[in-house]
């Protein structure tokens, strides 16, 4: 396969199911063309942010550094509600990024940072993204309920994260 995306493991930052930990972390496998972008030995990333970002790319192009962090962000320090339905997740400069372009005839092109390119059918891409996002969401559902932050800024950001997630996911139900 020229493009592959798989969730390899998912956990909380301390590996303990802490109700205050709002971001799921883990490792993924990502291949673009012949290039292995991420694997079990790569950076531990915030898979919850990655899932949201990839859900956005089912319908939209993505240019490197187009969000508040990379598509595969190392961390997510806080959620910032940009509106009632869109969140920015602020992280550090470490992570892995690539470009995603929608082409005619329902094709999606992925371009790695090193220039590897692969084009796949939108339906194939959508299936990979939805499978990834659904596995991350299932991890949340099988974990202890998260404690909603009390301060308005953090609360608004976290709730907006899930509003945006659910709205994007509902498009493909």
C-alpha positions in Angstrom: 0.0 0.0 0.0 1.3 3.5 -0.8 -0.4 5.1 2.1 -1.1 3.5 5.5 -2.2 4.8 8.8 -2.6 2.6 11.9 -3.0 3.2 15.6 -0.4 1.0 17.3 -1.1 1.9 20.9 -3.0 4.4 22.9 -2.5 5.4 26.6 -2.7 8.3 29.0 0.5 10.4 29.4 1.4 8.6 32.7 0.0 5.3 31.5 -2.5 5.5 34.4 -6.1 6.2 33.8 -6.2 9.7 35.3 -9.6 11.4 35.1 -7.7 14.8 34.8 -5.7 13.7 31.8 -7.7 14.9 28.8 -5.3 13.9 25.9 -4.8 10.4 24.7 -1.2 9.6 23.7 0.2 6.8 21.7 2.2 5.6 18.8 1.1 5.2 15.2 2.3 3.6 12.0 2.2 6.0 9.0 3.6 5.3 5.6 3.6 7.8 2.6 4.9 6.1 -0.5 8.0 4.1 0.4 8.8 6.3 3.3 8.0 5.2 6.9 7.0 8.5 8.6 6.2 6.9 12.0 6.3 3.5 13.5 6.5 1.8 17.0 9.9 3.4 17.6 8.9 6.9 16.6 7.7 9.8 18.7 5.0 9.3 21.2 2.2 11.6 20.0 -1.1 13.1 21.1 -3.4 10.7 19.1 -6.5 12.5 20.2 -5.3 15.7 18.5 -4.1 13.7 15.5 -7.5 12.1 15.1 -9.3 15.4 15.2 -6.9 16.9 12.7 -7.3 14.0 10.3 -11.0 14.2 10.6 -10.7 17.8 9.3 -8.7 16.6 6.3 -11.4 14.3 5.0 -13.0 17.3 3.3 -10.2 19.9 3.5 -6.6 20.4 2.3 -3.9 20.7 4.9 -0.7 22.7 4.5 2.2 22.0 6.9 1.8 24.0 10.1 -1.8 24.7 9.1 -3.1 24.1 12.6 -1.7 25.2 16.0 0.6 22.2 15.8 1.6 19.3 13.5 -0.7 16.6 12.3 1.3 14.2 14.6 1.9 16.5 17.6 4.3 15.6 20.4 2.1 17.4 22.9 -1.0 19.4 23.4 -0.6 21.8 26.3 -4.1 23.3 26.2 -7.3 23.5 24.1 -8.4 26.9 22.9 -11.9 27.3 21.6 -11.7 29.5 18.4 -15.5 29.4 18.1 -18.4 27.2 19.3 -17.3 24.6 16.8 -13.6 24.9 16.2 -10.7 24.3 18.6 -6.9 24.9 18.4 -4.7 22.6 20.4 -1.5 24.4 21.4 1.6 22.2 21.6 5.3 22.5 21.2 7.4 22.6 18.0 8.1 18.9 18.0 6.0 16.6 15.8 5.6 15.3 12.3 3.8 17.1 9.6 2.9 16.6 5.9 0.6 18.1 3.3 -2.7 16.8 2.2 -4.3 18.0 -1.0 -7.7 17.1 -2.5 -7.5 16.5 -6.2 -10.1 16.0 -9.0 -11.8 12.6 -9.3 -12.0 12.0 -5.5 -8.3 11.6 -5.0 -6.2 12.8 -2.1 -2.5 13.5 -2.4 -0.1 13.2 0.6 3.3 14.8 0.5 5.8 14.0 3.2 8.3 16.6 4.5 11.0 14.8 2.4 8.9 15.1 -0.7 7.5 11.5 -1.0 4.1 11.7 -2.7 1.2 9.3 -2.9 -2.3 9.7 -4.2 -5.2 7.6 -2.9 -8.9 7.4 -3.4 -10.9 9.6 -0.9 -13.0 6.7 0.2 -9.9 4.7 1.1 -8.5 7.7 3.0 -11.8 8.3 4.7 -12.0 4.7 5.9 -8.4 4.8 7.4 -9.1 8.1 9.2 -12.5 7.1 10.5 -11.1 3.8 11.8 -8.2 5.6 13.5 -10.6 8.2 15.1 -13.1 5.5 16.2 -10.3 3.6 18.0 -9.2 6.7 19.8 -12.8 7.5 20.8 -13.3 4.0 22.0 -10.3 4.4 24.3 -12.0 7.4 25.9 -15.3 5.5 26.2 -13.6 2.6 28.0 -11.5 4.8 30.3 -12.6 6.6 33.5 -14.8 9.6 32.8 -12.8 12.7 32.3 -13.1 15.6 34.8 -14.2 18.7 32.9 -11.9 21.6 33.9 -13.5 24.2 36.2 -11.9 27.3 34.7 -13.9 28.7 31.8 -11.0 28.8 29.3 -10.0 25.2 29.7 -13.6 24.0 30.0 -14.6 25.8 26.8 -11.6 24.4 24.9 -12.2 20.8 26.0 -15.9 20.9 25.3 -15.3 22.5 21.9 -12.8 19.8 21.1 -15.5 17.1 21.5 -18.2 19.2 19.8 -16.0 19.6 16.7 -15.0 15.9 16.8 -18.6 14.7 17.0 -19.7 17.1 14.2 -17.0 16.0 11.9 -17.6 12.3 12.7 -21.3 12.7 12.3 -20.8 13.6 8.6 -19.8 10.0 8.0 -22.1 8.1 10.2 
